[in-house]
Amino acid sequence: MKEKGQSIAEFVVVSPFLFLLIFGIFQLGHIVLTFVMVNHAAFIVARVGVVYADDAGIRDSRMSLALRTAMPVKGDKYVKSYVMDNNLFVTVTYKLPLLFPVINMALVKAMHLPEYKIPISASCTMRLEA
């Protein structure tokens, strides 16, 4: 009669770790997907910046528009660019809000982040043609 509730007790002990593992896999996949998206957005923004390299005001506005088009997600996304030695350097940063609150709290404490968002950035360099 004592073995009747053993499987329920084992499930109660193991299930939090199992769910944490499953949610962690989903979160890691979301982070990798976002990194690929930010990397592609940096390439697209740099390409647009090279095409509109003649006027800095037009270039910056077109690069911001290209960032909004390449990354159609809500949230904090930034583009920084500068020209040096006939090269255009572009850095795109996106603050990724995490999917699961438990993982949020663990990562914020482990990585000493001030908020529940992970900054993901990618850079791209393209040569300006004359």
C-alpha positions as CSV (number, residue, x, y, z in Angstrom):
1,M,0.0,0.0,0.0
2,K,2.9,2.4,0.6
3,E,4.0,2.2,-3.1
4,K,0.7,3.5,-4.4
5,G,1.7,7.2,-4.2
6,Q,5.3,6.7,-5.1
7,S,5.0,7.7,-8.8
8,I,3.2,10.9,-7.9
9,A,5.8,11.8,-5.3
10,E,8.6,11.1,-7.8
11,F,6.8,13.3,-10.4
12,V,6.5,16.1,-7.9
13,V,10.2,16.0,-7.2
14,V,11.3,15.7,-10.9
15,S,8.7,17.9,-12.6
16,P,10.2,21.3,-11.7
17,F,13.6,20.4,-13.1
18,L,11.9,18.9,-16.2
19,F,9.9,22.0,-16.9
20,L,12.8,24.3,-16.2
21,L,14.8,22.3,-18.8
22,I,12.1,22.5,-21.4
23,F,11.5,26.2,-20.8
24,G,15.3,26.8,-20.9
25,I,15.5,25.1,-24.3
26,F,12.7,27.3,-25.7
27,Q,14.4,30.4,-24.3
28,L,17.7,29.4,-25.7
29,G,16.1,28.9,-29.1
30,H,14.4,32.3,-28.9
31,I,17.8,33.9,-28.0
32,V,19.6,32.3,-31.0
33,L,16.8,33.2,-33.4
34,T,16.9,36.8,-32.2
35,F,20.7,36.9,-32.6
36,V,20.4,35.7,-36.2
37,M,17.7,38.4,-36.8
38,V,19.9,41.1,-35.3
39,N,22.9,40.0,-37.3
40,H,20.8,40.1,-40.5
41,A,19.4,43.5,-39.6
42,A,22.9,44.8,-39.1
43,F,23.8,43.7,-42.6
44,I,20.7,45.2,-44.2
45,V,21.2,48.5,-42.3
46,A,24.8,48.7,-43.4
47,R,23.8,48.0,-47.0
48,V,21.3,50.8,-46.9
49,G,23.8,53.1,-45.3
50,V,26.3,52.4,-48.1
51,V,23.7,53.1,-50.8
52,Y,22.7,56.5,-49.2
53,A,26.3,57.4,-48.1
54,D,26.3,60.8,-49.7
55,D,24.1,62.7,-47.2
56,A,24.5,61.8,-43.5
57,G,20.9,63.0,-42.6
58,I,19.3,60.9,-45.4
59,R,21.6,58.0,-44.6
60,D,20.6,58.0,-40.9
61,S,16.9,58.2,-41.6
62,R,17.0,55.5,-44.2
63,M,19.1,53.3,-41.8
64,S,16.4,53.7,-39.1
65,L,13.7,52.8,-41.6
66,A,15.7,49.8,-42.7
67,L,16.1,48.7,-39.1
68,R,12.3,48.9,-38.5
69,T,11.7,46.9,-41.7
70,A,14.4,44.3,-41.0
71,M,13.3,43.8,-37.4
72,P,9.5,44.1,-37.2
73,V,9.4,43.4,-33.4
74,K,8.4,45.6,-30.6
75,G,11.0,46.6,-28.1
76,D,14.2,48.6,-27.8
77,K,16.3,48.5,-30.9
78,Y,19.1,50.9,-31.7
79,V,21.4,51.5,-34.6
80,K,24.8,53.3,-34.3
81,S,27.0,54.1,-37.2
82,Y,30.1,56.0,-38.1
83,V,32.3,56.4,-41.2
84,M,36.1,56.0,-40.9
85,D,38.7,55.4,-43.6
86,N,36.1,55.0,-46.3
87,N,34.3,52.3,-44.3
88,L,30.9,52.4,-42.8
89,F,30.6,50.7,-39.4
90,V,27.2,49.8,-38.1
91,T,26.1,48.3,-34.8
92,V,22.5,47.1,-34.2
93,T,21.5,46.5,-30.6
94,Y,18.2,44.9,-29.4
95,K,17.1,44.4,-25.9
96,L,15.4,41.0,-25.8
97,P,12.6,40.5,-23.3
98,L,12.7,37.0,-22.1
99,L,9.8,34.6,-22.4
100,F,9.5,33.0,-19.0
101,P,9.5,34.8,-15.6
102,V,11.5,32.1,-13.7
103,I,14.3,32.2,-16.2
104,N,14.1,36.0,-16.2
105,M,14.8,36.2,-12.5
106,A,17.6,33.6,-12.7
107,L,19.4,35.3,-15.5
108,V,19.0,38.8,-14.0
109,K,20.7,37.6,-10.8
110,A,23.3,35.5,-12.6
111,M,24.3,38.1,-15.2
112,H,23.8,41.2,-12.9
113,L,21.5,42.8,-15.4
114,P,19.5,45.9,-14.3
115,E,16.3,44.7,-16.1
116,Y,14.7,41.6,-17.5
117,K,16.1,42.1,-21.0
118,I,19.2,40.7,-22.6
119,P,21.1,43.1,-24.9
120,I,21.9,41.4,-28.2
121,S,24.1,43.3,-30.6
122,A,25.7,42.7,-34.0
123,S,28.1,44.7,-36.1
124,C,28.7,45.0,-39.8
125,T,31.3,46.9,-41.8
126,M,31.0,47.8,-45.4
127,R,33.3,49.8,-47.7
128,L,32.1,53.0,-49.2
129,E,32.5,53.2,-52.9
130,A,33.3,56.5,-54.5
